[in-house]
Amino acid sequence: MNRSIIIVLVLGIATASGWSQASASPSSKTDFAPFEQWMAAVLTGDAATLKALYSVDPPAQVQVKLAMFAADADISFWLGLKPRSMNVEFIRQVIRPDKASLIFRANVVTGSSRTISITDDQYWQKQGEQWRLLAVERTDDPQLKQPSDMKKDIYPANADAHAEIKEAEEKASAAHKRLLLVFGANWCFDCHVLDLAFQRPDLASVLAANYEVVHIDIGPDGHKNADLVQEYQIPLDKGVPALAVAAGDGKLIVSQKNGEFEDARGLTPDALREFLNKWKPPAS
């Protein structure tokens, strides 16, 4: 979640209390009228209304599979579906007086009777009296299961990452394993996607046989455990989740340099399996 980190921090809503207060159970409903207007424009093919809902100053940014596009690309995508129906389930809603963040899943029946699943992040900002979309991160037909909520405490606030790494080193040395260090935060949607992916039987078996996994919290502002971020050469400007692999003695073997997993929602199981198999300890 690279661009998302930047946008969320700018909006000022990535605080531990903010997420917990707003992270309600998944729902098909929202009290956020601008989204309802956006969805109605998509369903009716109202291009003019839809275009007016995207920010012009600053220009709205749209991310799809790490590539950045202008608002017209997102508008064309939705209108091009010619949707007959759209079933929406909200994963997270954070609504403030002048800013809002929505993550939702949409199952869309297109004009050609195809059903497509879409995960969408929308970041809204009130500009004068008008709400407009400032940024979008869209994932079309994701191959990894998307979490239905973000309630799991993957990164407990009171966890001692240094102690957990030391304990993991002892276990890894004794069992001829390596450490898999997963840097992220509970507010990061892609961190929840990756955590869910690691529970797949085909990936969980590789993890159990070869790694001791430690989750390292970067906190609500990205500054927590900064010494570990530096030690394991994690480029946070490339986004989270970010992974590093270390030997049983803690020596770094490899760390991601280009945000390879920050768009976890758009990855394939094969990509994750390839990474885990590539960096697992050599056979005895």
N, C-alpha and C positions, 0 to 999 in steps of 0.2 A: 504494500500500500504506500506508494511513493507520492504521487500527486495528491492523493487523499490526505496524507499527513500534512502537507503544506496547506491545503485548503482548509482542513479542519482546524489547524492551529490558527490560521488567519481569522476564521470565523469565531474562534474563541469558545468552542463548545467541546473540546477534547479534554474535559476535566473528569476526574474519577467520579465526583458527585454528580456531574451533569449527565454522564452516560447512565449511571445506575438509576437515577431518578426518571430518566426518559425511556429506558429500555423495557418497555412493557412486553407482555406476551404477544406472540405473533397475532396479527389481526388483519382482516380484509378491509377494515375501515380506517379512515383518518379524518380528523377535524381540520385538516389543512386545506383550505379552499383552493389555493393555487394549484395544488396537485390534481384536485378533482377537475379543475378547468383544463389542465394539461391533458389528462386522460380523456376527457370528453372530446377535445380537439383531435386527439389521435384516432378515436373511434369513429368520429364523423368525417375525418379527412379534411378538417378545417386548417389549411396551411397557414393562412394569415394570422389566425389566433395563436396557433402553435408557435410560429416564428416570433411573435410579440412577447412570448413568455421567456425567451432566452436573452441573457444580458448582452448588450452591445458595447457598453462602456463600464467596466472592461469587457472585452469579448469573451463569451462563454467558451470554456475548454471542454472537449469531449475526448475521453480516453477509451480505446478499445484495443485489448491485447498489447498494451504498452505504447501503442501508436497514438499520437495526438491529432485531433481533427477540430475543425471549426463547427459551430452550431448547425450549419446547414447539413452536415453529414448525419447528425443525429436526427434531425427533422426528416430528412429523406429516408432514413432507415425506417422510422416508425410509420410514416405515411406509405412507404413502399410495401409494408406488410398488408395493407388494406384489411385491417383486422375486423373479423366478424364479432369476436368477443375477446375480453381480456379479464382473466381471473387474477387478482392481485392479492398477495400476502405480504404484509409489512414485517420485516425482520427487526428494524429499529426505526424509531421516529424521535428526533430531537427538535423541538420547535420552540424558538425564542421569539421575542417581539420583533426582531429585525433580521433573523437568520434561521435557517432550518436545514436539517440533514435527514434524508430519508433513504433507507435501504429496503428494497422490496424485490420479491420474485413475482414475475408475471408469466402466466401460461396463456399464450396468445393463439387463437385459431385464426389463421390468415385467410385472405380472400381465396386462396387456392386450396383451402381446407387442410392445410398443414398445421400441426400444433408445434409451436416453438417455445422453449423455456428461456427466459431472460432474467438475469440478475442485474439490477440497476442501482447505482448510487446517485442520488441527486442532492446537490448543495444549492440551496436557495438563499437569496439575499433581498431584503426590501430596499428598493431604490426609490426614494421619494414615497409616493403612495402605492407604487406598483411592485409586486413580487416578481423576481426574475431568476431564472436558472443561471447560476454562476459557473457550475462545473458538473460534469457527468462522468461516471465510470460505468461502462456497460459491458456485460459479458453475455454473449449469445450462445445458447445451447451448451452450457458448461458440462464438462465430462466428469468433474469431481462433484460429489454430493455437497450441496450448499446447506449450511446450518440454518435451522428454523428460528434460532434466536442466538443471542450473544451473552447468555447468562453464565456460562461455564467460567469458573475462576481459574483460567489457565496460568495466569501470572499473579499469584497471591501477593498482596502489598507487603505482607510481613515476612515474605520468604527471604532467606539469607543466601543469595546466589553463590557467594564465595564458599560457604559451608557445603552447599549442595554440589558444587563442582568438586570439592575435595573428596566428598563421600563417593561421588561418581567415579573419580579417578581410582580410588581404592578398589571399587567393584570391577571397573574395567580392566585394571591390571591383573586382578585375580582370575578373571574369566576370559582373558585374551580378547577384549573388546576395545572399541574406541568410544570417545565422547561425541555426542551430537548436541551442540549448543544451539538452541533456537531463541534468537533475540526477537522480542516483540512486545505486545501489550494487549490487555483485554479489550481496549477500544478499537483494535485493528480487526476488521472483518476478515481479512485474508489470513490472519493468524488463527482464527476459528476454523476457516476452511482447511488450513493445513493440519490442524489438530484433528479434525474429523477424518481427513484423508489418512492420517497415520494410524487410524483405528481399522482401516480396511484389512481384512485377513491377509491379503497378498503383501501389503506393506508392513503390517504389524509383525509378521513372522520374520521379515528381514531385520527390522529394528530389534526385536527381542534377541535374535541370535548374534547380533554384531555391535550393538550400541547401548550405551547408557545415555538416556536423554535428559538434558537439563534445560528448563525454560528460564530465560533471563529477561527480566522486566526492564523496559526502557522508561517506564513511567508515563504519566500524562503529558509531560512536556518533552520527552525524548532525552532527558538528561540523567536519568537514574542509571546506576551501574556504569557510569562513564568510563571508569578504569578498565572494566572488562570489555567494553566496546573497543577501547584502544588496544588492549592486550591481544584481542582476537581479531583485530584489523577489520572491524565491521564498518562499512561505509553507510552510515544511517541516511545520508542524503540520497541513497539509492532505494530506500524504503525498507519496510519490514512486512512479513517475517524475513529475517536474514539468518543464514545458517553458517556454522563453522564446525569443522571436524578436528578433534584433537586426540592425541595418543593417550594411553593410560597414565603417563607421567605429566599430562597437561600440555605438552608441547603441541603447538598449532601445526596441523597438517595442511588444511586448506580452509579458506573463508571465501564466501561469495563476494565478488567485487562489482557486479553489475546489476544487482537487484533481481537475480534470476527467479526468486520465489515471491517477490513482493506482489505479483499479480497471481497469487495462488489460486484464486477462483477460476482462472482461465487455463490452468495447467492440466496436463493429462496424467493419469496414473503411471503411464510408461515413463514420463519425464522424472517423476519422483523415484520410481524404482531404479531407474538408470543411475541417478545420483547416489542413492543408498548403496547400490551394488558396486559402484565405481570406487567409493571411499571406505568400504568396509575393510577390516583387517585382512591381510593376506592369509591364506590357508596355512596352517602349521605344517 
